[in-house]
């Protein structure tokens, strides 16, 4: 089976598993797990941030960040494609009691000028109080696109002028850093909090990290506890993150190249209306209106190839390359695409 539904489906390599088994552990709820501490310090330093905290999932890390920055009744500004709005089970309203103001823009990104005019005046008590801006990098529903770091500076300036927090849902920020050859320390200059996922591009079995300024991460400890995210000898999972940062980060460029080759093959097919410009590891295909989607599904399923058929929309298909998608898989997939 070639499974390209998501980069979350990867399994730990033998070397990663060996590293996990050899980890030194302690009780992380007491703050005594040395491997968790090492991972948190490493990622905090990577982004030039004060502190970091291990979470079982990216959704919990994001939801904690929203809770830290807001009070019930406040408003969060995000793109209409954002994961925190679309794909976290309505957690923002359930956990934090906040509403969203959604901005439009190509590829899951908005213009800083649009942000400026989206902020509710503080003295206009009829509207929710705007308290936080949340960006997603790379943009999942936007096709794996990367924000230009120059835009961060403009957005941060607007946030500072209006006393707003700035959070990044960086589930696939590793892909952006590699694709754009960014210095990750730049992110620490602009964001108050960043969530980063270990179980997507880096191939870990579990885990995300919330990184940020100390005053925010200190508050995160209590929120993580409330949400049920306090774990005990979690160093076995943190060890996977340390291994992945050392061995799996720069190889993301391989996923990006394969994604571009897949997109190129699909773009010549009559059944395809459009293919996104591929920057990282996500391909989004839009079918022509006359094409029956089930026939496309059957064509690939019969060859034991599966994509994300449904989450992007009625006529769209998402394909995500990843660590466990081999060169042999790639060759076989391209042959099946050629015969479509």
C-alpha positions in Angstrom: 0.0 0.0 0.0 1.2 3.5 -0.9 -0.4 5.8 1.7 -0.2 9.5 0.9 -3.1 10.7 2.9 -0.9 12.6 5.3 2.6 12.9 6.7 1.2 11.7 10.0 1.1 8.1 9.0 4.8 7.5 9.2 6.3 4.9 11.6 9.5 5.1 13.6 12.6 3.7 12.1 14.6 1.0 13.9 17.2 3.6 14.8 14.6 5.9 16.2 13.1 3.0 18.2 16.5 2.1 19.6 17.0 5.7 20.7 13.7 5.7 22.4 14.4 2.5 24.3 17.7 3.9 25.6 16.2 7.2 26.8 16.7 8.3 30.4 13.3 9.2 31.9 11.7 10.6 34.9 8.3 12.0 36.0 7.6 14.9 33.7 4.6 16.1 35.7 7.1 16.8 38.4 9.4 18.3 35.8 11.9 15.5 36.3 12.2 13.9 32.9 15.8 14.7 31.6 15.1 13.7 28.0 12.0 15.9 27.9 14.0 18.8 29.3 16.7 18.3 26.7 14.2 18.3 23.8 12.4 21.4 25.2 15.7 23.3 25.6 16.9 22.3 22.1 13.7 23.5 20.4 13.6 26.7 22.5 17.2 27.5 21.4 16.4 26.5 17.8 13.8 29.2 17.6 15.6 31.6 19.9 12.8 31.5 22.4 12.8 31.4 26.2 11.0 28.2 26.9 9.2 25.2 25.4 6.8 22.5 26.6 6.1 19.0 25.3 2.4 18.2 24.4 0.8 15.0 23.2 -0.7 16.6 20.1 -0.6 19.7 18.0 -4.2 20.4 18.6 -3.6 20.6 22.4 -0.6 22.8 21.9 -2.6 25.2 19.7 -5.6 25.2 22.0 -3.3 25.9 25.0 -1.9 28.9 23.1 -5.4 30.3 22.3 -6.3 29.9 26.0 -3.1 31.6 27.2 -3.6 34.7 25.0 -7.4 35.2 25.4 -10.3 35.4 27.8 -13.9 34.2 27.1 -15.6 36.6 24.7 -12.4 37.7 23.0 -11.8 37.4 19.2 -9.0 35.7 17.3 -8.0 36.8 13.8 -7.0 33.9 11.4 -7.2 32.9 7.8 -10.4 31.2 6.7 -8.3 28.0 5.9 -6.7 27.9 9.3 -6.4 24.6 11.2 -7.3 26.2 14.5 -10.6 27.1 13.0 -11.4 24.2 10.7 -9.9 21.1 12.1 -9.7 21.3 15.9 -13.2 20.2 16.7 -14.5 23.7 17.6 -12.1 23.6 20.5 -11.5 27.4 20.5 -15.1 28.0 21.4 -15.3 25.0 23.8 -12.1 25.6 25.7 -11.5 29.3 25.5 -14.9 30.8 24.6 -13.5 32.9 21.8 -14.8 33.7 18.3 -12.9 34.1 15.1 -12.7 36.9 12.5 -11.6 35.1 9.3 -9.6 36.7 6.6 -9.3 35.7 2.9 -6.2 35.4 0.8 -4.4 33.2 -1.7 -2.7 30.0 -0.5 -3.9 30.3 3.1 -2.2 33.7 3.8 -3.5 37.2 4.2 -2.1 40.6 3.5 -0.9 42.6 6.6 -3.0 45.6 5.4 -6.1 43.5 5.7 -5.2 42.5 9.2 -4.9 46.2 10.2 -8.5 46.9 9.2 -9.8 43.6 10.8 -8.9 44.6 14.3 -12.0 45.8 16.3 -11.6 49.2 18.0 -11.2 48.7 21.7 -13.8 51.4 22.6 -16.4 49.8 20.4 -17.9 47.5 23.0 -20.5 46.1 20.6 -17.9 43.9 19.0 -15.6 41.3 20.6 -12.2 42.5 21.8 -9.5 41.4 19.4 -6.7 39.8 21.4 -4.8 37.4 19.2 -3.6 36.8 15.6 -2.9 33.2 14.5 -0.9 32.3 11.4 -0.4 28.8 10.0 3.0 27.9 8.4 3.0 25.9 6.2 -0.6 26.3 5.2 -2.3 22.9 5.1 -5.5 23.8 3.3 -3.5 26.4 1.3 -1.4 23.7 -0.3 1.7 23.6 1.9 2.7 27.2 1.1 5.2 29.1 3.2 4.9 32.6 4.6 7.6 35.1 3.7 9.4 36.0 6.9 9.3 39.7 5.8 5.5 39.5 6.3 6.0 38.4 9.9 7.8 41.7 10.6 4.9 43.7 9.2 2.3 41.6 11.1 4.2 41.8 14.4 4.4 45.6 14.1 0.6 45.8 13.7 0.1 43.4 16.7 2.4 45.4 18.9 0.7 48.7 18.0 -2.7 47.1 19.0 -1.5 45.1 22.0 -2.3 41.8 20.3 -0.6 38.4 20.8 0.9 36.6 17.8 0.8 32.8 17.5 2.0 30.5 14.8 0.5 27.1 14.2 3.8 25.7 12.9 2.7 22.1 12.5 4.8 21.9 9.3 7.1 24.9 10.0 10.0 22.4 9.5 9.1 22.2 5.9 9.0 25.9 5.5 12.4 26.4 7.1 14.0 23.8 4.8 12.1 25.0 1.6 13.0 28.7 2.2 16.3 28.1 3.9 15.2 30.3 6.7 17.1 31.0 9.9 14.7 29.6 12.5 15.9 32.1 15.1 14.1 34.8 13.1 10.8 33.3 14.3 11.7 34.0 17.9 11.9 37.7 17.0 8.3 37.9 15.8 6.0 35.3 17.6 4.9 35.1 21.2 4.1 31.4 20.9 4.7 28.7 18.2 3.4 25.2 18.1 5.6 22.7 16.2 4.7 19.1 15.4 7.1 16.2 15.7 4.8 13.5 14.2 4.4 15.0 10.7 7.4 15.7 8.6 9.9 14.6 11.3 8.4 11.1 11.5 8.0 10.8 15.3 5.1 8.6 16.6 3.7 11.2 18.9 4.2 14.7 20.1 4.2 18.5 19.6 6.0 21.3 21.3 4.7 24.7 22.3 7.6 27.2 22.3 7.5 30.9 23.3 8.3 33.6 25.7 8.6 32.5 29.3 5.6 34.3 30.6 3.4 32.4 28.2 5.0 29.0 28.6 4.7 29.3 32.4 1.0 29.7 32.0 0.9 26.8 29.6 1.7 24.3 32.4 -1.6 24.8 34.1 -3.6 24.8 30.9 -1.9 21.6 29.8 -2.9 20.0 33.1 -6.5 21.1 32.8 -6.7 19.7 29.2 -5.3 16.4 30.4 -1.9 16.7 28.7 0.4 16.1 31.7 2.2 12.8 31.1 4.7 10.9 33.2 7.8 9.1 31.7 7.3 10.8 28.4 11.1 10.9 27.7 10.7 7.8 25.6 8.7 10.0 23.1 10.9 13.0 23.6 13.9 10.9 22.6 12.2 10.3 19.2 12.0 14.1 18.7 15.7 14.5 19.5 16.6 11.8 17.0 14.3 13.3 14.4 15.8 16.8 14.7 19.3 15.3 14.2 18.4 13.0 11.3 15.1 13.8 9.6 15.1 17.6 9.3 17.2 18.3 6.2 15.8 15.3 4.3 12.5 17.1 4.0 13.8 18.5 0.8 13.4 15.0 -0.7 9.7 15.0 0.1 9.4 18.5 -1.5 11.1 17.3 -4.7 8.9 14.2 -5.0 5.8 16.4 -4.4 6.8 18.7 -7.3 7.3 15.7 -9.6 3.9 14.3 -8.7 2.2 17.6 -9.3 3.9 17.9 -12.7 2.7 14.5 -13.8 -0.9 15.3 -12.8 -0.9 18.7 -14.4 -0.9 17.3 -17.9 -4.0 15.1 -17.3 -7.3 16.1 -18.9 -9.3 15.2 -15.8 -7.4 17.8 -13.7 -8.6 21.4 -13.7 -5.7 22.7 -11.6 -2.8 21.7 -9.4 -1.4 24.0 -6.7 2.1 25.5 -7.1 4.0 23.1 -4.9 6.5 24.6 -2.4 6.8 21.8 0.1 5.2 18.3 0.5 1.5 19.0 -0.2 -0.2 18.6 -3.6 -3.9 19.7 -4.0 -5.6 18.5 -7.2 -8.8 20.1 -8.3 -10.8 17.9 -10.7 -12.7 19.1 -13.7 -16.5 19.5 -13.0 -17.3 16.8 -15.6 -15.1 14.2 -13.8 -16.6 11.7 -11.5 -14.4 11.6 -8.4 -15.1 8.0 -7.6 -13.5 6.9 -10.8 -10.3 8.6 -9.9 -10.5 7.0 -6.4 -11.0 3.6 -8.0 -8.1 4.0 -10.4 -5.7 4.5 -7.6 -7.3 2.2 -5.0 -7.1 -0.7 -7.4 -3.4 -0.2 -7.5 -3.2 0.0 -3.6 -2.6 3.8 -3.6 -4.6 6.0 -1.3 -4.8 9.8 -1.0 -6.8 12.2 1.1 -10.0 12.1 -1.0 -12.4 14.2 1.1 -11.0 16.8 3.5 -10.2 19.5 1.0 -13.6 19.6 -0.7 -16.0 17.9 -3.2 -13.7 18.2 -6.3 -10.3 18.3 -4.5 -7.8 15.6 -3.6 -4.8 16.1 -1.2 -1.6 14.2 -1.6 1.2 14.5 1.0 4.7 13.1 0.6 6.6 11.9 3.7 9.5 9.9 5.2 8.0 6.5 4.5 7.3 7.2 0.8 10.2 5.4 -0.8 11.9 5.9 -4.2 10.3 2.7 -5.3 6.9 3.9 -4.2 7.5 7.1 -6.1 8.4 5.3 -9.3 5.3 3.1 -9.1 3.0 6.1 -8.3 4.2 8.1 -11.3 3.5 5.1 -13.6 0.0 4.9 -12.3 -0.5 8.6 -12.8 0.8 8.2 -16.4 -1.9 5.6 -17.1 -4.7 7.8 -15.7 
